Amino acid sequence: MQDRHKEETTTNQRRFRLRAFRDKMGRPVVTTGTCRFVVLASFLLWLLLVCAYYSQYMVSKGVMITLFNHNIFEDNVVVGASNSVDKKPDVDRKIVFNDQSGAIITKDAFDHSGEHGNSKKEIGQEAHDNSRGNNEAQIDVNKVSKLPIKEEEIHADTKLDFESESESDLCLGKYIYVHDIPSKFNQELIQHCDLLSNWTDMCELSSNLGLGPHFPNNERVYSKTGWFATNQFLLEVIFHNRLKQYNCLTNDSSQASAIFVPYYAGLDVSRYLWGSGYRMRDSGALELVKWLREKPEWKRMWGRDHFMVAGRITWDFRRFTDEDSNWGNKLMLLPESRNMTMLTIESSPWSSNDFAIPYPTYFHPSMDTEVYHWQNRMRRQRRRILFSFAGGPRPNLKNSIRNDIIDQCKAARRKCKLLECSTGPGKCHKPIYVMKMFQGSVFCLQPPGDSLTRRSIFDSILAGCIPVFFHPGSAYVQYVWHLPKDYTKYSVLISAFDIKNKTVSIESVLSRISGREIVKMREEVIRLIPRVVYADPSNKLKTHDDAFDISVKGVLERVDTIRKDMREGKTTSFDFAEKVSWKFNLFGIKEEHVWDPFFEEQDEKAAKQRKYGKT
């Protein structure tokens, strides 16, 4: 009984404690008024933070606008290319030009007034209008011009603003303006392709944007895609069509870092090289430069920012006398042409304004994977022939070593393969036989022919075959933008004098090169492949710079250097004789060099008169 009483007392105590705990926990900690005060205070604090952040953002945008307007958009000048209009300095700075008549004149390097009839403010407005208009030749408007930020755009998204600036920077110093020359100088020549040659069907060869018909992959010599029957003299058409895919084209010439003249000079003169008088050969070139002289873009720098591609060797455009018996026209000797940068498949070692770019090959990849696959295939290629030669003799040329090379190749028997070219159709004129032989050879002989260079040089590089030169003028002083300065990395030089004097054996020289050295040289040759081919004009490579890209970079750098000299009040003429241009361009020297005898032996007057055109 007593135990039961104790148990009930304990139970009651527990119930009392539990009830007291529940009453305590259920009682409100704060009142309703206190809760409302906390919520209101939190909202006010959040509002203050937002206002503070927004005020800081406005200050940052204002600072950014001030900096941009002060540093980049000073005087409302559109900055997009290196030749944009600058403030005129306090001192007069004069530059020296050859004007259209050939006379030497001086001109203020910064005087742009009166040439276009536009003030600086008007130029900026024109660029702004241009970036907003319909411009088929331009890329996205954000890449075409850079304009001051307007007040109404202050609240625009910061990320979008900086992305726009970043995209625009991609074209700084790279804008190219293309002259809209009369169609008679380019497109009409293609339309009347049947008149371009008496021996070759240029209509078929000029198809596919200048690449020619597709090659069937007979005997698996080529890859499945990217191979065309390309004529070596159609570079101007290929280059022009590639330029149409260029990312930094502009219709505003005041923005342009360089100006392209799409004149098909080689196709024009090829119609009259045989059997026509000198006046007919000169007619197209004279009419073209007259058209250029009348343009405001020309008067700005008298053509120093212009460039042109002539798809034949330089000697086809360097006739020094007005006689019907002399070869070629005088395009490259005209005062206007000497102000421009001239790109040719072979330049003159003694001239400072023409630059050689690679001959077109048969390979025109449309994507990077085609390049990778071809390079890897050439690395795996089995090469059982020590050296090979594709070419014919030159009995009419006194100093030619072609006969000597053919004799040495025949004497080497199985170590040398010969594909002798005759005047008529044969295997030498069919690319499949030439490429198949080069792909099976370790070394490919590249002696001078009618001129110092030949297309075969680039065919051999394309095949992974190490070129062997006999004259430094065949490649080393020519393709300075495309080939390594250290020629020993990718080629062999054997003196033509030693071959002519019969004091050296080609077989012996090449046999002494170790297998390890051959592997290194071949790898360097294979790495050069994308640099010496022109991509399909209907596409463009993404990870490789092809021959076109490298050529454009070379032109832009050269024009930029000339423009800087002008701004500093310097003359754009060289301080050395043009006859040593090859030496200065390659080595940066004017002093005596071990190669001097090669260029002294090449009699310049004879070269000017010689009838070139063969390979």
TORLO-294277 format. One record per residue (C-alpha): residue in one letter; x, y, z. Coordinates in nm, 3 decimals, decimal comma, always signed. Example, Ala and Ser with C-alpha at 12.3 -4.5 7.8 and 13.67 -1.06 7.14 Angstrom:
res; c1; c2; c3
A; +1,230; -0,450; +0,780
S; +1,367; -0,106; +0,714
This chain:
res; c1; c2; c3
M; +0,000; +0,000; +0,000
Q; +0,281; +0,225; +0,092
D; +0,462; +0,139; -0,236
R; +0,152; +0,219; -0,437
H; +0,128; +0,559; -0,270
K; +0,488; +0,635; -0,354
E; +0,437; +0,535; -0,722
E; +0,131; +0,765; -0,755
T; +0,323; +1,051; -0,598
T; +0,611; +1,001; -0,843
T; +0,370; +0,988; -1,138
N; +0,198; +1,310; -1,032
Q; +0,530; +1,483; -0,994
R; +0,632; +1,380; -1,347
R; +0,300; +1,503; -1,488
F; +0,345; +1,837; -1,308
R; +0,695; +1,881; -1,441
L; +0,586; +1,787; -1,798
R; +0,296; +2,037; -1,786
A; +0,528; +2,309; -1,658
F; +0,779; +2,236; -1,937
R; +0,506; +2,248; -2,202
D; +0,376; +2,577; -2,067
K; +0,723; +2,722; -2,073
M; +0,801; +2,606; -2,430
G; +0,468; +2,718; -2,571
R; +0,496; +3,068; -2,437
P; +0,593; +3,323; -2,721
V; +0,962; +3,423; -2,710
V; +0,895; +3,762; -2,879
T; +0,584; +3,964; -2,940
T; +0,424; +4,027; -3,282
G; +0,551; +4,386; -3,281
T; +0,907; +4,273; -3,229
C; +0,884; +4,034; -3,525
R; +0,759; +4,305; -3,759
F; +1,044; +4,534; -3,655
V; +1,305; +4,267; -3,736
V; +1,156; +4,199; -4,083
L; +1,141; +4,570; -4,164
A; +1,499; +4,623; -4,049
S; +1,620; +4,329; -4,265
F; +1,445; +4,470; -4,572
L; +1,597; +4,817; -4,519
L; +1,944; +4,664; -4,478
W; +1,903; +4,464; -4,802
L; +1,787; +4,778; -4,986
L; +2,086; +4,976; -4,862
L; +2,326; +4,703; -4,982
V; +2,166; +4,698; -5,329
C; +2,190; +5,076; -5,359
A; +2,552; +5,073; -5,248
Y; +2,640; +4,804; -5,504
Y; +2,456; +4,988; -5,782
S; +2,634; +5,315; -5,699
Q; +2,974; +5,142; -5,717
Y; +2,881; +4,988; -6,054
M; +2,785; +5,330; -6,192
V; +3,114; +5,477; -6,078
S; +3,308; +5,191; -6,240
K; +3,123; +5,234; -6,568
G; +3,185; +5,607; -6,560
V; +3,557; +5,551; -6,504
M; +3,569; +5,296; -6,786
I; +3,394; +5,533; -7,024
T; +3,627; +5,815; -6,930
L; +3,933; +5,599; -6,985
F; +3,809; +5,469; -7,320
N; +3,712; +5,813; -7,445
H; +4,046; +5,958; -7,339
N; +4,285; +5,683; -7,451
I; +4,116; +5,498; -7,731
F; +3,863; +5,731; -7,887
E; +4,054; +6,058; -7,864
D; +3,917; +6,326; -8,096
N; +3,636; +6,088; -8,205
V; +3,878; +5,897; -8,428
V; +3,787; +5,540; -8,519
V; +4,068; +5,312; -8,413
G; +4,073; +4,980; -8,590
A; +4,376; +4,973; -8,810
S; +4,728; +5,104; -8,789
N; +4,665; +5,376; -9,043
S; +4,380; +5,545; -8,855
V; +4,380; +5,925; -8,856
D; +4,596; +6,067; -8,576
K; +4,634; +6,414; -8,430
K; +4,854; +6,627; -8,643
P; +5,182; +6,696; -8,463
D; +5,305; +7,044; -8,388
V; +5,602; +7,003; -8,620
D; +5,585; +6,945; -8,994
R; +5,694; +6,598; -9,091
K; +5,759; +6,529; -9,454
I; +5,787; +6,198; -9,638
V; +5,928; +6,125; -9,979
F; +5,726; +5,954; -10,252
N; +5,739; +5,860; -10,613
D; +5,427; +6,023; -10,748
Q; +5,235; +5,892; -11,048
S; +5,475; +6,057; -11,287
G; +5,781; +5,911; -11,117
A; +5,893; +6,248; -10,980
I; +6,012; +6,274; -10,620
I; +5,775; +6,481; -10,406
T; +5,726; +6,547; -10,035
K; +5,405; +6,514; -9,842
D; +5,300; +6,572; -9,482
A; +5,282; +6,227; -9,326
F; +4,977; +6,319; -9,118
D; +4,785; +6,538; -9,360
H; +4,464; +6,356; -9,448
S; +4,248; +6,662; -9,500
G; +4,139; +6,739; -9,851
E; +4,197; +6,388; -9,983
H; +3,859; +6,249; -9,889
G; +3,679; +6,571; -9,805
N; +3,607; +6,437; -9,455
S; +3,696; +6,580; -9,118
K; +3,797; +6,355; -8,831
K; +3,448; +6,374; -8,689
E; +3,297; +6,280; -9,024
I; +3,531; +5,983; -9,058
G; +3,421; +5,854; -8,720
Q; +3,056; +5,898; -8,819
E; +3,111; +5,716; -9,148
A; +3,270; +5,423; -8,968
H; +2,976; +5,416; -8,725
D; +2,725; +5,418; -9,010
N; +2,925; +5,151; -9,191
S; +2,923; +4,922; -8,887
R; +2,543; +4,946; -8,871
G; +2,472; +4,909; -9,240
N; +2,439; +4,605; -9,462
N; +2,793; +4,511; -9,550
E; +2,831; +4,180; -9,726
A; +3,210; +4,192; -9,735
Q; +3,242; +4,252; -9,358
I; +3,225; +4,014; -9,067
D; +3,018; +4,078; -8,755
V; +2,980; +4,448; -8,684
N; +3,154; +4,409; -8,349
K; +3,469; +4,312; -8,541
V; +3,460; +4,600; -8,785
S; +3,485; +4,916; -8,580
K; +3,536; +5,033; -8,222
L; +3,311; +5,324; -8,116
P; +3,273; +5,533; -7,799
I; +3,019; +5,405; -7,547
K; +2,703; +5,613; -7,555
E; +2,535; +5,746; -7,241
E; +2,222; +5,543; -7,305
E; +2,430; +5,227; -7,313
I; +2,578; +5,278; -6,965
H; +2,334; +5,030; -6,812
A; +2,415; +4,761; -7,070
D; +2,542; +4,430; -6,944
T; +2,909; +4,460; -6,849
K; +2,998; +4,116; -6,981
L; +2,854; +4,195; -7,325
D; +3,046; +4,524; -7,337
F; +3,378; +4,358; -7,270
E; +3,307; +4,072; -7,511
S; +3,234; +4,330; -7,783
E; +3,565; +4,507; -7,712
S; +3,754; +4,177; -7,714
E; +3,608; +4,070; -8,049
S; +3,687; +4,407; -8,203
D; +4,050; +4,378; -8,093
L; +4,091; +4,066; -8,306
C; +4,105; +4,280; -8,620
L; +4,319; +4,566; -8,495
G; +4,598; +4,615; -8,745
K; +4,454; +4,345; -8,975
Y; +4,178; +4,518; -9,169
I; +4,203; +4,483; -9,548
Y; +4,012; +4,686; -9,801
V; +3,965; +4,537; -10,149
H; +3,949; +4,776; -10,444
D; +3,641; +4,728; -10,662
I; +3,834; +4,748; -10,987
P; +3,661; +4,714; -11,326
S; +3,572; +4,353; -11,402
K; +3,779; +4,361; -11,721
F; +4,088; +4,326; -11,499
N; +3,974; +4,003; -11,330
Q; +3,634; +3,838; -11,373
E; +3,606; +3,898; -11,747
L; +3,942; +3,730; -11,795
I; +3,796; +3,414; -11,636
Q; +3,477; +3,446; -11,838
H; +3,688; +3,451; -12,157
C; +3,919; +3,175; -12,035
D; +3,942; +3,023; -12,383
L; +4,160; +3,319; -12,486
L; +4,414; +3,283; -12,203
S; +4,634; +3,018; -12,365
N; +4,692; +2,872; -12,708
W; +4,804; +2,535; -12,569
T; +4,614; +2,473; -12,247
D; +4,244; +2,453; -12,164
M; +4,239; +2,726; -11,900
C; +3,860; +2,706; -11,869
E; +3,880; +2,362; -11,710
L; +4,181; +2,458; -11,499
S; +4,018; +2,778; -11,368
S; +3,711; +2,593; -11,238
N; +3,650; +2,534; -10,865
L; +3,758; +2,887; -10,768
G; +4,086; +2,847; -10,955
L; +4,178; +2,503; -10,814
G; +4,085; +2,311; -11,129
P; +3,905; +1,976; -11,151
H; +3,921; +1,722; -10,869
F; +4,183; +1,447; -10,889
P; +4,068; +1,087; -10,881
N; +4,267; +0,889; -10,626
N; +4,428; +0,657; -10,879
E; +4,685; +0,414; -10,740
R; +4,622; +0,570; -10,396
V; +4,882; +0,840; -10,457
Y; +4,656; +1,112; -10,316
S; +4,419; +1,123; -10,023
K; +4,046; +1,096; -10,090
T; +3,972; +1,469; -10,067
G; +4,148; +1,801; -10,121
W; +4,341; +1,721; -10,442
F; +4,295; +1,917; -10,765
A; +4,458; +1,955; -11,106
T; +4,584; +2,305; -11,020
N; +4,770; +2,512; -11,276
Q; +5,076; +2,688; -11,134
F; +4,982; +3,020; -11,297
L; +4,638; +3,054; -11,132
L; +4,764; +3,184; -10,798
E; +4,595; +3,526; -10,845
V; +4,253; +3,363; -10,875
I; +4,311; +3,131; -10,578
F; +4,446; +3,413; -10,362
H; +4,158; +3,645; -10,447
N; +3,900; +3,379; -10,362
R; +4,080; +3,298; -10,036
L; +4,076; +3,667; -9,946
K; +3,698; +3,667; -9,974
Q; +3,698; +3,437; -9,669
Y; +3,930; +3,666; -9,471
N; +3,785; +3,760; -9,130
C; +3,892; +4,124; -9,125
L; +3,764; +4,268; -9,454
T; +3,620; +4,618; -9,442
N; +3,436; +4,845; -9,683
D; +3,576; +5,149; -9,503
S; +3,917; +5,216; -9,657
S; +4,006; +5,460; -9,376
Q; +4,014; +5,163; -9,139
A; +4,226; +4,942; -9,363
S; +4,578; +4,843; -9,263
A; +4,640; +4,731; -9,621
I; +4,458; +4,764; -9,953
F; +4,439; +4,477; -10,201
V; +4,428; +4,524; -10,578
P; +4,256; +4,215; -10,729
Y; +4,418; +4,247; -11,073
Y; +4,489; +3,917; -11,250
A; +4,812; +4,047; -11,395
G; +4,950; +3,708; -11,498
L; +4,637; +3,599; -11,682
D; +4,616; +3,938; -11,849
V; +4,970; +3,935; -11,989
S; +4,966; +3,563; -12,074
R; +4,734; +3,636; -12,367
Y; +5,004; +3,847; -12,536
L; +5,337; +3,695; -12,431
W; +5,379; +3,518; -12,762
G; +5,342; +3,702; -13,091
S; +5,218; +4,041; -12,967
G; +5,389; +4,380; -12,958
Y; +5,503; +4,545; -12,635
R; +5,223; +4,802; -12,644
M; +4,960; +4,529; -12,631
R; +5,144; +4,356; -12,344
D; +5,159; +4,683; -12,148
S; +4,804; +4,801; -12,215
G; +4,631; +4,632; -11,922
A; +4,895; +4,728; -11,665
L; +4,902; +5,093; -11,776
E; +4,525; +5,121; -11,767
L; +4,509; +4,961; -11,422
V; +4,763; +5,193; -11,257
K; +4,593; +5,495; -11,414
W; +4,266; +5,382; -11,251
L; +4,445; +5,344; -10,915
R; +4,606; +5,689; -10,931
E; +4,267; +5,856; -10,944
K; +4,141; +5,690; -10,625
P; +4,154; +5,874; -10,289
E; +4,287; +5,556; -10,126
W; +4,593; +5,577; -10,348
K; +4,668; +5,941; -10,271
R; +4,674; +5,878; -9,897
M; +5,010; +5,697; -9,914
W; +5,070; +5,693; -10,290
G; +5,016; +5,317; -10,290
R; +5,256; +5,230; -10,010
D; +4,975; +5,045; -9,833
H; +4,861; +4,863; -10,150
F; +4,951; +4,508; -10,249
M; +4,890; +4,289; -10,550
V; +4,942; +3,924; -10,648
A; +5,092; +3,850; -10,990
G; +5,065; +3,480; -11,062
R; +5,374; +3,446; -11,279
I; +5,746; +3,487; -11,212
T; +5,878; +3,840; -11,174
W; +6,064; +3,835; -11,507
D; +5,734; +3,822; -11,696
F; +5,669; +4,175; -11,566
R; +6,015; +4,333; -11,599
R; +6,072; +4,435; -11,962
F; +6,337; +4,705; -11,952
T; +6,317; +4,830; -12,312
D; +6,029; +4,910; -12,544
E; +6,109; +4,659; -12,813
D; +5,876; +4,392; -12,946
S; +6,154; +4,132; -12,934
N; +6,193; +4,165; -12,556
W; +5,996; +3,945; -12,321
G; +5,704; +4,038; -12,094
N; +5,552; +4,368; -11,994
K; +5,680; +4,639; -11,760
L; +5,419; +4,620; -11,482
M; +5,675; +4,588; -11,200
L; +5,892; +4,870; -11,333
L; +5,613; +5,130; -11,329
P; +5,646; +5,400; -11,057
E; +5,312; +5,297; -10,909
S; +5,408; +4,931; -10,887
R; +5,736; +5,016; -10,720
N; +5,536; +5,181; -10,440
M; +5,321; +4,871; -10,388
T; +5,407; +4,534; -10,234
M; +5,409; +4,283; -10,519
L; +5,363; +3,912; -10,448
T; +5,483; +3,665; -10,712
I; +5,570; +3,296; -10,735
E; +5,931; +3,404; -10,796
S; +6,073; +3,742; -10,697
S; +6,381; +3,931; -10,811
P; +6,676; +3,899; -10,570
W; +6,777; +4,250; -10,676
S; +6,447; +4,429; -10,603
S; +6,307; +4,539; -10,270
N; +5,931; +4,553; -10,324
D; +5,843; +4,212; -10,470
F; +5,820; +3,907; -10,248
A; +5,792; +3,541; -10,346
I; +5,511; +3,328; -10,211
P; +5,472; +2,953; -10,281
Y; +5,361; +2,814; -10,613
P; +5,016; +2,652; -10,591
T; +5,042; +2,276; -10,536
Y; +4,780; +2,009; -10,605
F; +4,672; +1,984; -10,240
H; +4,406; +2,227; -10,111
P; +4,269; +2,098; -9,780
S; +3,932; +2,218; -9,662
M; +3,980; +2,116; -9,298
D; +4,265; +2,059; -9,054
T; +4,210; +1,684; -9,033
E; +4,302; +1,650; -9,400
V; +4,639; +1,810; -9,323
Y; +4,700; +1,588; -9,020
H; +4,617; +1,270; -9,208
W; +4,840; +1,360; -9,502
Q; +5,133; +1,452; -9,277
N; +5,106; +1,123; -9,088
R; +5,085; +0,933; -9,413
M; +5,406; +1,095; -9,539
R; +5,576; +1,005; -9,209
R; +5,491; +0,638; -9,262
Q; +5,579; +0,637; -9,632
R; +5,844; +0,383; -9,737
R; +6,124; +0,547; -9,935
R; +6,350; +0,308; -10,125
I; +6,506; +0,564; -10,364
L; +6,796; +0,777; -10,234
F; +6,733; +1,067; -10,474
S; +6,523; +1,149; -10,778
F; +6,486; +1,415; -11,044
A; +6,185; +1,521; -11,253
G; +6,280; +1,761; -11,530
G; +6,432; +1,807; -11,871
P; +6,762; +1,941; -12,006
R; +6,815; +2,306; -12,096
P; +7,052; +2,295; -12,394
N; +6,979; +2,658; -12,484
L; +7,106; +2,784; -12,145
K; +7,484; +2,806; -12,132
N; +7,527; +2,768; -11,756
S; +7,253; +2,514; -11,697
I; +7,349; +2,209; -11,488
R; +7,045; +2,006; -11,594
N; +7,246; +1,782; -11,828
D; +7,507; +1,717; -11,559
I; +7,241; +1,620; -11,308
I; +7,071; +1,386; -11,554
D; +7,406; +1,220; -11,625
Q; +7,481; +1,172; -11,254
C; +7,134; +1,030; -11,191
K; +7,176; +0,774; -11,467
A; +7,520; +0,680; -11,333
A; +7,381; +0,617; -10,983
R; +7,149; +0,350; -11,126
R; +6,910; +0,214; -10,864
K; +6,992; +0,488; -10,612
C; +6,841; +0,754; -10,840
K; +6,514; +0,762; -11,031
L; +6,476; +0,991; -11,331
L; +6,152; +1,122; -11,477
E; +6,285; +1,305; -11,782
C; +6,060; +1,571; -11,926
S; +6,040; +1,623; -12,300
T; +5,859; +1,889; -12,497
G; +5,564; +1,665; -12,573
P; +5,313; +1,499; -12,339
G; +5,465; +1,238; -12,111
K; +5,474; +1,107; -11,756
C; +5,658; +1,417; -11,637
H; +5,354; +1,627; -11,720
K; +5,117; +1,401; -11,525
P; +5,113; +1,480; -11,153
I; +5,038; +1,123; -11,048
Y; +5,379; +1,002; -11,173
V; +5,568; +1,296; -11,025
M; +5,404; +1,267; -10,682
K; +5,444; +0,890; -10,673
M; +5,817; +0,920; -10,743
F; +5,867; +1,195; -10,484
Q; +5,681; +0,996; -10,218
G; +5,921; +0,705; -10,268
S; +6,238; +0,921; -10,255
V; +6,448; +1,042; -9,965
F; +6,589; +1,343; -10,156
C; +6,448; +1,536; -10,453
L; +6,685; +1,735; -10,677
Q; +6,571; +2,091; -10,752
P; +6,815; +2,263; -10,992
P; +6,730; +2,595; -11,163
G; +6,550; +2,572; -11,495
D; +6,459; +2,866; -11,714
S; +6,449; +3,063; -11,388
L; +6,582; +3,005; -11,038
T; +6,265; +2,858; -10,886
R; +6,027; +2,579; -10,987
R; +5,696; +2,442; -10,871
S; +5,858; +2,105; -10,813
I; +6,012; +2,245; -10,492
F; +5,672; +2,257; -10,326
D; +5,557; +1,927; -10,478
S; +5,857; +1,760; -10,313
I; +5,783; +1,922; -9,974
L; +5,424; +1,808; -10,008
A; +5,552; +1,452; -10,063
G; +5,782; +1,466; -9,759
C; +6,089; +1,452; -9,983
I; +6,393; +1,656; -9,872
P; +6,475; +1,913; -10,145
V; +6,831; +1,943; -10,273
F; +6,918; +2,288; -10,410
F; +7,211; +2,397; -10,624
H; +7,157; +2,773; -10,605
P; +7,053; +2,976; -10,295
G; +6,825; +3,181; -10,519
S; +6,600; +2,879; -10,579
A; +6,440; +2,902; -10,234
Y; +6,647; +3,058; -9,955
V; +6,633; +3,420; -10,073
Q; +6,284; +3,379; -10,219
Y; +6,027; +3,247; -9,972
V; +6,153; +3,432; -9,664
W; +5,807; +3,439; -9,500
H; +5,729; +3,070; -9,550
L; +6,053; +2,872; -9,519
P; +6,290; +2,850; -9,216
K; +6,582; +3,089; -9,217
D; +6,810; +2,798; -9,123
Y; +6,792; +2,614; -9,455
T; +7,001; +2,322; -9,324
K; +6,704; +2,205; -9,118
Y; +6,497; +2,105; -9,420
S; +6,722; +2,095; -9,728
V; +7,067; +2,028; -9,875
L; +7,271; +2,280; -10,076
I; +7,523; +2,152; -10,331
S; +7,708; +2,419; -10,526
A; +7,613; +2,443; -10,892
F; +7,975; +2,543; -10,962
D; +8,095; +2,209; -10,824
I; +7,844; +2,021; -11,038
K; +7,944; +2,215; -11,349
N; +8,315; +2,158; -11,279
K; +8,246; +1,789; -11,207
T; +8,424; +1,809; -10,872
V; +8,142; +1,666; -10,660
S; +7,922; +1,355; -10,672
I; +7,560; +1,403; -10,573
E; +7,536; +1,039; -10,472
S; +7,839; +1,067; -10,244
V; +7,718; +1,383; -10,073
L; +7,373; +1,243; -10,000
S; +7,502; +0,899; -9,895
R; +7,715; +1,057; -9,622
I; +7,412; +1,207; -9,446
S; +7,325; +0,986; -9,147
G; +6,990; +0,816; -9,108
R; +6,925; +1,008; -8,787
E; +6,985; +1,339; -8,963
I; +6,759; +1,234; -9,251
V; +6,474; +1,161; -9,008
K; +6,509; +1,506; -8,850
M; +6,516; +1,682; -9,187
R; +6,219; +1,488; -9,318
E; +6,016; +1,575; -9,009
E; +6,096; +1,944; -9,065
V; +5,983; +1,913; -9,428
I; +5,655; +1,749; -9,325
R; +5,592; +2,024; -9,071
L; +5,625; +2,277; -9,354
I; +5,337; +2,125; -9,553
P; +5,055; +2,350; -9,419
R; +5,275; +2,659; -9,467
V; +5,322; +2,598; -9,841
V; +4,971; +2,491; -9,944
Y; +4,669; +2,710; -10,014
A; +4,352; +2,590; -9,843
D; +4,035; +2,540; -10,042
P; +3,892; +2,894; -10,093
S; +3,543; +2,768; -10,006
N; +3,666; +2,689; -9,655
K; +3,949; +2,783; -9,419
L; +4,169; +2,598; -9,175
K; +4,118; +2,661; -8,804
T; +4,442; +2,552; -8,640
H; +4,692; +2,594; -8,925
D; +4,818; +2,904; -9,103
D; +4,837; +2,818; -9,472
A; +5,043; +2,994; -9,740
F; +4,774; +3,259; -9,780
D; +4,762; +3,343; -9,408
I; +5,140; +3,375; -9,387
S; +5,151; +3,595; -9,697
V; +4,888; +3,832; -9,558
K; +5,078; +3,857; -9,228
G; +5,396; +3,940; -9,419
V; +5,222; +4,218; -9,612
L; +5,061; +4,367; -9,301
E; +5,391; +4,373; -9,114
R; +5,570; +4,536; -9,407
V; +5,305; +4,804; -9,455
D; +5,298; +4,870; -9,081
T; +5,675; +4,927; -9,083
I; +5,644; +5,171; -9,374
R; +5,363; +5,357; -9,200
K; +5,562; +5,390; -8,877
D; +5,855; +5,532; -9,075
M; +5,619; +5,786; -9,229
R; +5,483; +5,892; -8,892
E; +5,836; +5,944; -8,767
G; +5,914; +6,160; -9,068
K; +6,148; +5,907; -9,225
T; +6,171; +5,821; -9,593
T; +6,050; +5,478; -9,694
S; +6,343; +5,416; -9,925
F; +6,618; +5,174; -9,826
D; +6,961; +5,293; -9,725
F; +7,133; +5,031; -9,939
A; +7,151; +4,942; -10,305
E; +6,863; +4,728; -10,430
K; +7,105; +4,480; -10,581
V; +7,181; +4,348; -10,232
S; +6,814; +4,315; -10,135
W; +6,844; +3,936; -10,118
K; +7,127; +3,968; -9,869
F; +6,955; +4,223; -9,649
N; +6,615; +4,047; -9,646
L; +6,769; +3,714; -9,544
F; +7,065; +3,806; -9,326
G; +7,020; +4,176; -9,251
I; +7,368; +4,257; -9,385
K; +7,516; +4,447; -9,679
E; +7,872; +4,318; -9,652
E; +8,031; +4,043; -9,857
H; +7,877; +3,699; -9,829
V; +7,983; +3,353; -9,937
W; +7,686; +3,340; -10,177
D; +7,787; +3,651; -10,370
P; +7,936; +3,451; -10,662
F; +7,600; +3,283; -10,725
F; +7,427; +3,615; -10,786
E; +7,715; +3,771; -10,976
E; +7,725; +3,469; -11,207
Q; +7,353; +3,511; -11,274
D; +7,390; +3,790; -11,527
E; +7,104; +4,029; -11,453
K; +7,072; +4,168; -11,802
A; +7,050; +3,823; -11,951
A; +6,785; +3,729; -11,695
K; +6,574; +4,030; -11,791
Q; +6,579; +3,940; -12,157
R; +6,534; +3,566; -12,118
K; +6,206; +3,412; -12,219
Y; +6,084; +3,254; -11,897
G; +5,767; +3,066; -11,837
K; +5,871; +2,704; -11,810
T; +5,949; +2,514; -11,491
